[in-house]
């Protein structure tokens, strides 16, 4: 399953910015785009910044105290890199740069004093990195919470719509197929009425876990509200999507109520050769196919292929 967030080598430093949902400020737009950069690119651009500052300091403005500006590329790398290795490497490299600046400057201090000064700057850089990355972890945790269904741990409706919108654009650009599975628990109200809402919550949690375990790595599982779940399947046609639906249904066969009664599910699958313009249309189409499964007796899969020609449908 595609995760709601992705982690670096040591902690969750950068969530997938494309999944963040609506962006509300210019800063967030810039941050969202920069966070797509790979760590190597972030590090390389940080080093370019440092070398540019050195060039200005040593060639154009040798008498101007610009060394403090080297904190900028350190902060850049620490804020945007997922791996702290790149951040610490930047700090060490730039602390070494301050030694070079001191040695080529018009007034050279004793080497011992220069090294002590560089060590002090390195300590400052490490403290700044620790603070920045702590702030970043808090930011990522809040973004993760905003995108995750608190009960089941899968994506929530807001995150799902953002990811679906992204996949629609990608599918249209590449000319690939796109499918959506929509699942509803049959007689879920009866479970709540008989065993209480706590048992209903336990059932929904078990459903979320079963769905995550049964879909592919490229698929996105979400709870869209109540007892309704969805699986977004990028690059997937009807045949493969129905195969995933059958695997989901088989895995869910082990989900039972508090008294051991088997739970049944109505599943609708809609596949597109050309996706619609927005996620709302996909959800509406899949919801309609799911309700057709309910109308045909529940506990079944119905699928529809929507393309340039008349839709083709199958049941299972």
C-alpha contacts under 8 A as a table, 3 or more apart, distances in Angstrom:
res1	aa1	res2	aa2	distance
1	X	212	X	6.11
1	X	213	X	7.99
1	X	215	X	6.23
1	X	216	X	5.56
1	X	217	X	4.07
1	X	218	X	5.66
1	X	219	X	4.93
1	X	220	X	5.46
1	X	221	X	6.83
2	X	217	X	5.73
2	X	218	X	5.48
2	X	219	X	5.65
2	X	220	X	5.16
2	X	221	X	7.79
3	X	6	X	6.53
3	X	220	X	7.42
4	X	15	X	7.63
4	X	16	X	7.45
4	X	19	X	7.31
4	X	144	X	6.88
4	X	147	X	6.91
4	X	148	X	7.15
4	X	154	X	7.64
4	X	155	X	6.26
4	X	159	X	7.87
5	X	12	X	7.92
5	X	14	X	7.60
5	X	15	X	4.52
5	X	16	X	5.50
5	X	144	X	6.47
6	X	12	X	6.73
6	X	14	X	6.72
6	X	15	X	5.30
6	X	16	X	6.09
7	X	10	X	7.59
7	X	11	X	5.85
7	X	12	X	4.18
7	X	13	X	6.14
7	X	14	X	6.40
7	X	15	X	6.97
7	X	82	X	7.17
8	X	11	X	5.52
8	X	12	X	5.73
8	X	13	X	6.11
8	X	14	X	7.28
8	X	82	X	4.70
8	X	83	X	5.30
9	X	82	X	7.24
9	X	83	X	5.49
9	X	84	X	7.79
10	X	83	X	6.85
10	X	84	X	7.50
11	X	137	X	7.82
12	X	15	X	7.12
12	X	82	X	7.61
12	X	137	X	6.31
12	X	140	X	6.88
12	X	141	X	7.84
13	X	81	X	7.71
13	X	82	X	5.24
13	X	83	X	7.78
13	X	133	X	7.24
13	X	136	X	6.12
13	X	137	X	5.46
13	X	140	X	6.47
14	X	17	X	7.75
14	X	35	X	6.98
14	X	80	X	7.59
14	X	81	X	7.91
14	X	82	X	5.94
14	X	136	X	7.65
14	X	137	X	7.90
14	X	140	X	6.21
15	X	19	X	7.96
15	X	20	X	7.90
15	X	140	X	5.98
15	X	143	X	7.55
15	X	144	X	7.37
16	X	19	X	5.63
16	X	20	X	7.03
16	X	35	X	7.84
16	X	36	X	7.55
17	X	20	X	5.28
17	X	32	X	5.15
17	X	33	X	7.30
17	X	35	X	6.48
17	X	36	X	6.72
18	X	21	X	7.40
18	X	32	X	7.36
18	X	162	X	7.73
18	X	163	X	7.26
18	X	166	X	7.34
19	X	159	X	6.23
19	X	162	X	5.84
19	X	163	X	5.47
20	X	23	X	7.54
20	X	143	X	7.03
20	X	147	X	7.23
20	X	159	X	6.66
20	X	162	X	7.03
21	X	158	X	6.60
21	X	159	X	5.90
21	X	161	X	7.69
21	X	162	X	4.87
21	X	163	X	7.81
22	X	162	X	7.51
23	X	28	X	6.07
23	X	29	X	6.16
24	X	28	X	6.67
24	X	29	X	7.68
25	X	28	X	5.19
25	X	29	X	6.31
26	X	29	X	5.05
26	X	30	X	6.29
27	X	30	X	5.20
27	X	31	X	6.01
28	X	31	X	4.94
28	X	32	X	5.76
29	X	32	X	5.11
29	X	33	X	6.35
30	X	33	X	5.31
30	X	34	X	6.19
31	X	34	X	5.15
31	X	35	X	6.05
32	X	35	X	5.39
32	X	36	X	6.99
33	X	36	X	5.55
33	X	37	X	7.61
34	X	37	X	5.64
34	X	80	X	7.23
35	X	38	X	7.91
35	X	80	X	5.93
35	X	81	X	7.99
37	X	41	X	6.22
37	X	42	X	6.38
38	X	41	X	5.41
38	X	42	X	6.41
38	X	81	X	7.57
39	X	42	X	5.00
39	X	43	X	6.10
39	X	80	X	7.61
39	X	81	X	5.01
39	X	82	X	6.52
39	X	83	X	7.22
39	X	86	X	7.15
40	X	43	X	5.12
40	X	44	X	6.00
40	X	86	X	7.86
41	X	44	X	5.03
41	X	45	X	6.07
42	X	45	X	5.36
42	X	46	X	6.15
42	X	76	X	7.71
42	X	77	X	5.96
42	X	80	X	6.75
42	X	81	X	6.37
43	X	46	X	5.03
43	X	47	X	6.26
43	X	77	X	5.76
43	X	81	X	7.50
43	X	86	X	6.35
43	X	87	X	7.65
43	X	90	X	7.00
44	X	47	X	5.16
44	X	48	X	6.28
45	X	48	X	4.91
45	X	49	X	6.24
46	X	49	X	5.07
46	X	50	X	6.35
46	X	73	X	4.64
46	X	74	X	7.03
46	X	76	X	6.41
46	X	77	X	5.99
46	X	90	X	7.59
47	X	50	X	4.95
47	X	51	X	6.15
47	X	73	X	6.86
47	X	90	X	7.31
48	X	51	X	5.12
48	X	52	X	6.06
49	X	52	X	5.12
49	X	53	X	6.32
49	X	73	X	5.92
50	X	53	X	5.19
50	X	54	X	6.30
50	X	70	X	5.95
50	X	73	X	6.02
50	X	94	X	6.95
51	X	54	X	4.94
51	X	55	X	6.10
52	X	55	X	5.04
52	X	56	X	6.25
53	X	56	X	5.20
53	X	57	X	6.03
53	X	66	X	7.24
53	X	67	X	7.82
53	X	69	X	7.36
53	X	70	X	7.03
54	X	57	X	5.01
54	X	58	X	5.96
54	X	67	X	7.94
54	X	97	X	7.78
54	X	101	X	6.97
55	X	58	X	5.37
55	X	59	X	5.64
55	X	60	X	7.23
56	X	59	X	5.49
56	X	60	X	4.91
56	X	61	X	5.80
56	X	62	X	7.58
57	X	60	X	6.18
57	X	61	X	4.98
57	X	62	X	4.97
57	X	63	X	7.59
57	X	64	X	6.85
57	X	65	X	7.63
57	X	66	X	6.14
57	X	67	X	7.69
57	X	101	X	7.91
58	X	61	X	6.39
58	X	62	X	4.80
58	X	101	X	7.03
58	X	104	X	7.49
58	X	105	X	6.82
59	X	62	X	6.05
61	X	64	X	5.49
62	X	105	X	7.03
62	X	106	X	7.64
65	X	68	X	7.33
66	X	69	X	5.52
66	X	70	X	7.66
67	X	70	X	5.69
67	X	98	X	6.87
68	X	71	X	6.03
69	X	72	X	5.69
70	X	73	X	5.94
70	X	74	X	6.85
70	X	94	X	6.92
71	X	74	X	5.09
71	X	75	X	6.09
71	X	125	X	6.93
72	X	75	X	5.16
72	X	76	X	6.07
73	X	76	X	4.82
73	X	77	X	6.13
73	X	90	X	7.82
74	X	77	X	5.37
74	X	78	X	6.12
74	X	87	X	7.00
74	X	90	X	5.98
74	X	91	X	5.75
74	X	94	X	7.48
74	X	125	X	6.89
74	X	129	X	7.60
75	X	78	X	5.05
75	X	79	X	5.89
75	X	128	X	7.32
75	X	129	X	6.67
75	X	132	X	7.43
76	X	79	X	5.39
76	X	80	X	6.23
77	X	80	X	5.49
77	X	81	X	5.60
77	X	86	X	7.09
77	X	87	X	5.35
77	X	90	X	6.93
78	X	81	X	5.80
78	X	84	X	7.13
78	X	86	X	7.67
78	X	87	X	4.64
78	X	88	X	7.81
78	X	129	X	5.65
78	X	132	X	6.83
78	X	133	X	6.65
79	X	129	X	7.81
79	X	132	X	6.17
79	X	133	X	6.32
79	X	136	X	6.93
81	X	84	X	6.92
81	X	86	X	6.69
81	X	87	X	6.71
83	X	86	X	5.97
83	X	87	X	7.17
84	X	87	X	4.93
84	X	88	X	6.12
85	X	88	X	5.30
85	X	89	X	6.03
86	X	89	X	5.02
86	X	90	X	6.12
87	X	90	X	5.18
87	X	91	X	6.39
87	X	129	X	7.33
88	X	91	X	4.98
88	X	92	X	6.27
88	X	126	X	7.26
88	X	129	X	7.98
89	X	92	X	5.21
89	X	93	X	6.07
90	X	93	X	5.12
90	X	94	X	6.00
91	X	94	X	5.32
91	X	95	X	6.07
91	X	122	X	6.32
91	X	125	X	5.92
91	X	126	X	6.89
92	X	95	X	5.15
92	X	96	X	6.28
92	X	122	X	6.51
93	X	96	X	5.10
93	X	97	X	6.33
94	X	97	X	4.72
94	X	98	X	6.53
95	X	98	X	5.32
95	X	99	X	6.98
95	X	118	X	5.44
95	X	119	X	7.22
95	X	121	X	6.25
95	X	122	X	5.40
96	X	99	X	5.21
96	X	100	X	6.68
96	X	118	X	6.84
97	X	100	X	5.02
97	X	101	X	6.27
98	X	101	X	5.01
98	X	102	X	6.18
98	X	118	X	6.27
99	X	102	X	5.15
99	X	103	X	6.18
99	X	114	X	6.16
99	X	115	X	6.76
99	X	118	X	6.26
100	X	103	X	5.12
100	X	104	X	6.22
101	X	104	X	5.45
101	X	105	X	5.94
102	X	105	X	5.32
102	X	107	X	7.81
102	X	108	X	6.13
102	X	109	X	7.14
102	X	114	X	6.81
103	X	108	X	5.65
103	X	109	X	7.55
104	X	108	X	7.25
105	X	108	X	6.09
109	X	113	X	6.56
109	X	114	X	6.37
110	X	113	X	5.39
110	X	114	X	6.35
111	X	114	X	4.96
111	X	115	X	6.15
112	X	115	X	5.19
112	X	116	X	6.25
113	X	116	X	5.11
113	X	117	X	6.12
114	X	117	X	5.06
114	X	118	X	6.15
115	X	118	X	4.97
115	X	119	X	6.11
116	X	119	X	5.05
116	X	120	X	6.24
117	X	120	X	5.09
117	X	121	X	6.26
118	X	121	X	5.00
118	X	122	X	6.10
119	X	122	X	4.98
119	X	123	X	6.25
120	X	123	X	5.12
120	X	124	X	6.28
121	X	124	X	4.92
121	X	125	X	6.11
122	X	125	X	4.96
122	X	126	X	6.16
123	X	126	X	5.11
123	X	127	X	6.22
124	X	127	X	5.18
124	X	128	X	6.16
125	X	128	X	5.05
125	X	129	X	6.10
126	X	129	X	5.01
126	X	130	X	6.15
127	X	130	X	5.12
127	X	131	X	6.33
128	X	131	X	5.23
128	X	132	X	6.11
129	X	132	X	5.07
129	X	133	X	5.96
130	X	133	X	5.38
130	X	134	X	6.10
131	X	134	X	5.17
131	X	135	X	6.28
132	X	135	X	5.16
132	X	136	X	6.17
133	X	136	X	4.78
133	X	137	X	6.09
134	X	137	X	5.14
134	X	138	X	6.45
135	X	138	X	5.21
135	X	139	X	6.26
136	X	139	X	4.98
136	X	140	X	6.10
137	X	140	X	5.12
137	X	141	X	6.05
138	X	141	X	5.09
138	X	142	X	6.25
139	X	142	X	5.24
139	X	143	X	6.25
140	X	143	X	4.99
140	X	144	X	5.99
141	X	144	X	4.98
141	X	145	X	6.17
142	X	145	X	5.05
142	X	146	X	6.16
143	X	146	X	5.04
143	X	147	X	6.33
144	X	147	X	5.23
144	X	148	X	6.12
145	X	148	X	5.24
145	X	149	X	7.82
145	X	150	X	7.58
147	X	155	X	5.86
147	X	156	X	5.69
147	X	157	X	7.99
147	X	158	X	6.53
147	X	159	X	4.95
148	X	153	X	5.85
148	X	154	X	5.78
148	X	155	X	4.56
148	X	156	X	5.04
148	X	159	X	7.41
149	X	152	X	5.83
149	X	153	X	5.27
149	X	154	X	5.63
149	X	155	X	5.60
149	X	156	X	4.62
149	X	222	X	7.85
149	X	223	X	6.81
150	X	153	X	5.82
151	X	201	X	7.25
151	X	204	X	7.81
151	X	205	X	6.45
152	X	204	X	6.66
152	X	205	X	4.59
152	X	206	X	7.84
152	X	208	X	5.53
152	X	209	X	7.35
152	X	223	X	7.78
153	X	205	X	7.95
153	X	208	X	7.45
154	X	208	X	6.65
154	X	212	X	7.91
154	X	221	X	6.08
154	X	222	X	5.25
154	X	223	X	6.58
155	X	159	X	5.91
155	X	160	X	6.15
155	X	220	X	7.76
155	X	221	X	6.33
155	X	222	X	4.37
155	X	223	X	6.37
156	X	159	X	5.49
156	X	160	X	6.06
156	X	222	X	5.49
156	X	223	X	5.42
156	X	224	X	6.09
157	X	160	X	4.98
157	X	161	X	6.12
157	X	222	X	6.73
157	X	223	X	6.41
157	X	224	X	4.71
157	X	225	X	7.27
158	X	161	X	5.40
158	X	162	X	6.44
159	X	162	X	5.16
159	X	163	X	6.20
160	X	163	X	5.14
160	X	164	X	5.93
160	X	220	X	7.79
160	X	222	X	6.22
160	X	224	X	7.98
161	X	164	X	4.99
161	X	165	X	6.01
161	X	279	X	5.96
161	X	280	X	7.82
162	X	165	X	5.18
162	X	166	X	6.35
163	X	166	X	5.08
163	X	167	X	6.21
164	X	167	X	5.05
164	X	168	X	6.05
164	X	232	X	7.07
164	X	279	X	5.72
165	X	168	X	5.13
165	X	169	X	6.43
165	X	278	X	6.20
165	X	279	X	5.68
166	X	169	X	5.32
166	X	170	X	6.28
167	X	170	X	4.90
167	X	171	X	5.84
167	X	178	X	8.00
167	X	234	X	6.56
168	X	171	X	5.10
168	X	172	X	6.09
168	X	178	X	7.63
168	X	275	X	6.04
168	X	276	X	7.39
168	X	277	X	7.27
168	X	278	X	7.23
168	X	279	X	7.60
169	X	172	X	5.26
169	X	173	X	6.14
170	X	173	X	5.13
170	X	174	X	6.10
171	X	174	X	5.24
171	X	175	X	5.53
171	X	176	X	4.93
171	X	177	X	6.46
171	X	178	X	6.75
171	X	234	X	7.55
171	X	235	X	7.17
171	X	274	X	7.60
171	X	275	X	7.12
172	X	175	X	5.14
172	X	176	X	6.84
172	X	274	X	6.46
172	X	275	X	6.71
175	X	273	X	7.78
175	X	274	X	7.19
176	X	235	X	5.45
176	X	236	X	7.78
176	X	273	X	6.84
176	X	274	X	7.56
177	X	234	X	7.07
177	X	235	X	4.91
177	X	236	X	5.37
177	X	237	X	5.49
177	X	271	X	7.15
177	X	272	X	5.59
177	X	273	X	4.74
177	X	274	X	6.57
177	X	275	X	7.41
178	X	232	X	7.92
178	X	233	X	6.11
178	X	234	X	4.99
178	X	235	X	5.22
178	X	236	X	5.17
178	X	237	X	6.35
178	X	271	X	5.77
178	X	272	X	5.34
178	X	273	X	6.85
178	X	274	X	7.68
178	X	275	X	6.50
179	X	232	X	6.27
179	X	233	X	5.08
179	X	234	X	6.52
179	X	235	X	7.64
179	X	236	X	5.73
179	X	237	X	6.34
179	X	238	X	6.98
179	X	241	X	6.39
179	X	269	X	7.06
179	X	270	X	5.63
179	X	271	X	4.10
179	X	272	X	6.15
180	X	230	X	6.95
180	X	231	X	5.75
180	X	232	X	4.77
180	X	233	X	5.95
180	X	241	X	7.75
180	X	269	X	5.71
180	X	270	X	5.40
180	X	271	X	6.42
180	X	282	X	7.19
180	X	283	X	7.71
180	X	286	X	6.64
181	X	230	X	5.35
181	X	231	X	4.93
181	X	232	X	6.52
181	X	233	X	7.86
181	X	241	X	7.56
181	X	245	X	7.01
181	X	267	X	6.90
181	X	268	X	5.77
181	X	269	X	4.44
181	X	270	X	6.59
181	X	286	X	6.68
182	X	228	X	7.21
182	X	229	X	5.96
182	X	230	X	4.52
182	X	231	X	6.67
182	X	267	X	5.65
182	X	268	X	5.07
182	X	269	X	6.23
182	X	283	X	7.73
182	X	286	X	5.69
182	X	287	X	6.23
182	X	290	X	6.35
183	X	228	X	5.62
183	X	229	X	5.09
183	X	230	X	6.04
183	X	265	X	6.72
183	X	266	X	5.82
183	X	267	X	4.48
183	X	268	X	6.43
183	X	290	X	6.81
184	X	227	X	5.84
184	X	228	X	4.67
184	X	229	X	6.55
184	X	265	X	5.79
184	X	266	X	5.41
184	X	267	X	6.51
184	X	290	X	7.43
185	X	188	X	5.55
185	X	227	X	5.80
185	X	228	X	6.94
185	X	263	X	7.46
185	X	264	X	6.41
185	X	265	X	4.73
185	X	266	X	6.54
186	X	263	X	7.17
186	X	264	X	5.52
186	X	265	X	5.20
186	X	266	X	6.52
186	X	298	X	6.91
186	X	299	X	7.27
187	X	190	X	5.33
187	X	191	X	6.92
188	X	191	X	5.17
188	X	192	X	6.66
188	X	200	X	7.57
188	X	227	X	7.02
189	X	192	X	5.17
189	X	193	X	6.14
190	X	193	X	5.00
190	X	194	X	6.02
191	X	194	X	5.30
191	X	195	X	5.87
191	X	196	X	7.21
191	X	199	X	7.45
191	X	200	X	6.19
191	X	257	X	7.19
192	X	195	X	5.48
192	X	196	X	4.59
192	X	197	X	5.02
192	X	198	X	7.90
192	X	199	X	6.82
192	X	200	X	5.31
193	X	196	X	5.74
193	X	197	X	7.72
195	X	198	X	7.66
195	X	199	X	5.78
195	X	200	X	7.46
195	X	258	X	7.17
196	X	199	X	5.61
196	X	200	X	6.56
197	X	200	X	4.77
197	X	201	X	6.08
198	X	201	X	5.07
198	X	202	X	6.27
199	X	202	X	5.00
199	X	203	X	6.19
199	X	257	X	7.76
199	X	258	X	6.83
200	X	203	X	5.04
200	X	204	X	6.30
201	X	204	X	5.09
201	X	205	X	6.18
202	X	205	X	5.10
202	X	206	X	6.23
203	X	206	X	5.12
203	X	207	X	6.20
203	X	255	X	7.50
203	X	256	X	7.66
203	X	257	X	6.98
204	X	207	X	4.99
204	X	208	X	6.21
204	X	227	X	6.85
205	X	208	X	5.15
205	X	209	X	6.29
206	X	209	X	5.16
206	X	210	X	6.10
206	X	255	X	6.84
207	X	210	X	5.09
207	X	211	X	6.09
207	X	252	X	6.73
207	X	255	X	7.04
208	X	211	X	5.21
208	X	212	X	6.21
208	X	221	X	7.93
208	X	223	X	7.83
209	X	212	X	5.25
209	X	213	X	6.21
210	X	213	X	5.13
210	X	214	X	6.26
210	X	248	X	7.45
210	X	251	X	6.13
210	X	252	X	6.11
211	X	214	X	5.18
211	X	215	X	6.31
211	X	221	X	7.14
211	X	248	X	5.87
211	X	251	X	7.46
211	X	252	X	7.43
212	X	215	X	5.79
212	X	221	X	6.46
214	X	244	X	7.71
214	X	247	X	6.23
214	X	248	X	5.47
214	X	251	X	6.54
215	X	219	X	6.32
215	X	244	X	6.37
215	X	247	X	7.65
215	X	248	X	6.93
216	X	219	X	5.38
216	X	244	X	7.99
218	X	233	X	6.96
218	X	234	X	7.01
219	X	231	X	6.46
219	X	232	X	5.61
219	X	233	X	4.84
219	X	234	X	6.78
220	X	231	X	5.35
220	X	232	X	5.02
220	X	233	X	6.77
221	X	229	X	7.32
221	X	230	X	5.83
221	X	231	X	4.55
221	X	232	X	6.65
222	X	229	X	5.68
222	X	230	X	5.29
222	X	231	X	6.41
223	X	226	X	7.76
223	X	227	X	7.64
223	X	228	X	6.03
223	X	229	X	4.35
223	X	230	X	6.30
224	X	228	X	5.70
224	X	229	X	5.62
224	X	230	X	6.88
225	X	228	X	5.59
225	X	229	X	7.40
233	X	236	X	5.73
233	X	241	X	7.18
236	X	240	X	6.14
236	X	241	X	6.17
236	X	271	X	7.63
237	X	240	X	5.70
237	X	241	X	6.04
237	X	271	X	5.91
237	X	272	X	7.18
237	X	273	X	7.56
238	X	241	X	4.97
238	X	242	X	6.00
238	X	269	X	7.84
238	X	270	X	7.35
238	X	271	X	5.30
238	X	272	X	7.99
238	X	303	X	7.46
238	X	304	X	7.48
238	X	305	X	6.20
239	X	242	X	5.32
239	X	243	X	6.30
240	X	243	X	4.97
240	X	244	X	6.33
241	X	244	X	5.09
241	X	245	X	6.23
241	X	269	X	7.11
241	X	271	X	7.54
242	X	245	X	4.81
242	X	246	X	6.13
242	X	269	X	6.91
242	X	303	X	7.09
243	X	246	X	5.17
243	X	247	X	6.29
244	X	247	X	5.04
244	X	248	X	6.15
245	X	248	X	5.02
245	X	249	X	6.11
245	X	267	X	7.45
245	X	269	X	7.60
245	X	301	X	7.38
246	X	249	X	5.00
246	X	250	X	6.05
246	X	301	X	7.72
247	X	250	X	5.04
247	X	251	X	6.17
248	X	251	X	5.17
248	X	252	X	6.09
249	X	252	X	5.03
249	X	253	X	6.29
249	X	265	X	7.49
250	X	253	X	5.16
250	X	254	X	7.82
251	X	254	X	6.18
251	X	255	X	7.98
252	X	255	X	5.28
253	X	256	X	7.83
253	X	262	X	7.15
253	X	263	X	7.31
253	X	264	X	7.68
254	X	262	X	7.56
255	X	262	X	6.54
255	X	263	X	6.25
256	X	259	X	7.70
256	X	260	X	5.27
256	X	261	X	5.26
256	X	262	X	4.53
256	X	263	X	5.39
257	X	260	X	5.18
257	X	261	X	5.17
257	X	262	X	6.49
257	X	263	X	6.67
258	X	261	X	7.33
264	X	298	X	7.58
264	X	299	X	5.08
265	X	298	X	6.78
265	X	299	X	4.79
265	X	300	X	6.82
266	X	290	X	6.02
266	X	291	X	7.61
266	X	293	X	5.72
266	X	294	X	5.84
266	X	298	X	5.30
266	X	299	X	4.98
266	X	300	X	5.30
266	X	301	X	6.23
267	X	289	X	7.80
267	X	290	X	5.11
267	X	293	X	6.61
267	X	299	X	7.75
267	X	300	X	6.27
267	X	301	X	4.70
267	X	302	X	6.33
268	X	286	X	5.58
268	X	287	X	6.71
268	X	288	X	7.62
268	X	289	X	4.71
268	X	290	X	3.77
268	X	291	X	7.50
268	X	292	X	7.82
268	X	293	X	6.74
268	X	301	X	5.84
268	X	302	X	4.97
268	X	303	X	5.71
269	X	286	X	5.86
269	X	289	X	6.73
269	X	290	X	7.35
269	X	301	X	7.46
269	X	302	X	6.20
269	X	303	X	4.41
269	X	304	X	6.26
270	X	282	X	7.68
270	X	285	X	6.81
270	X	286	X	5.34
270	X	289	X	7.29
270	X	303	X	5.68
270	X	304	X	4.87
270	X	305	X	5.94
270	X	306	X	7.22
271	X	303	X	7.79
271	X	304	X	6.26
271	X	305	X	4.79
271	X	306	X	5.99
272	X	275	X	5.20
272	X	305	X	5.98
272	X	306	X	4.89
272	X	307	X	5.71
273	X	305	X	7.83
273	X	306	X	6.58
273	X	307	X	4.97
273	X	308	X	7.48
274	X	306	X	7.85
274	X	307	X	6.13
274	X	308	X	7.58
275	X	282	X	7.82
276	X	279	X	7.46
276	X	281	X	6.43
276	X	282	X	6.74
277	X	281	X	7.52
278	X	281	X	5.82
278	X	282	X	7.08
279	X	282	X	5.13
279	X	283	X	6.25
280	X	283	X	5.16
280	X	284	X	6.06
281	X	284	X	5.02
281	X	285	X	6.08
282	X	285	X	5.15
282	X	286	X	6.12
283	X	286	X	5.17
283	X	287	X	5.88
284	X	287	X	5.07
284	X	288	X	6.20
285	X	288	X	5.20
285	X	289	X	6.45
286	X	289	X	5.10
286	X	290	X	6.14
287	X	290	X	5.00
287	X	291	X	6.24
288	X	291	X	5.16
288	X	292	X	6.30
289	X	292	X	4.98
289	X	293	X	6.48
289	X	302	X	6.23
289	X	303	X	6.72
289	X	304	X	7.23
290	X	293	X	5.09
290	X	294	X	6.53
290	X	301	X	7.70
290	X	302	X	6.70
291	X	294	X	4.87
291	X	295	X	6.12
292	X	295	X	4.91
292	X	296	X	6.22
292	X	302	X	7.24
293	X	296	X	5.16
293	X	297	X	6.70
293	X	298	X	5.57
293	X	299	X	7.56
293	X	300	X	5.96
293	X	301	X	6.22
293	X	302	X	5.57
293	X	315	X	7.93
294	X	297	X	5.44
294	X	298	X	4.07
294	X	299	X	7.37
294	X	300	X	7.72
295	X	298	X	6.63
297	X	300	X	7.56
300	X	315	X	7.43
300	X	316	X	5.81
301	X	315	X	5.66
301	X	316	X	4.90
302	X	313	X	7.36
302	X	314	X	5.88
302	X	315	X	4.27
302	X	316	X	6.18
303	X	313	X	5.42
303	X	314	X	5.23
303	X	315	X	6.12
304	X	311	X	6.44
304	X	312	X	5.61
304	X	313	X	4.16
304	X	314	X	6.49
305	X	311	X	5.28
305	X	312	X	5.10
305	X	313	X	6.16
306	X	309	X	7.52
306	X	310	X	7.09
306	X	311	X	4.66
306	X	312	X	6.95
307	X	310	X	6.91
307	X	311	X	6.43
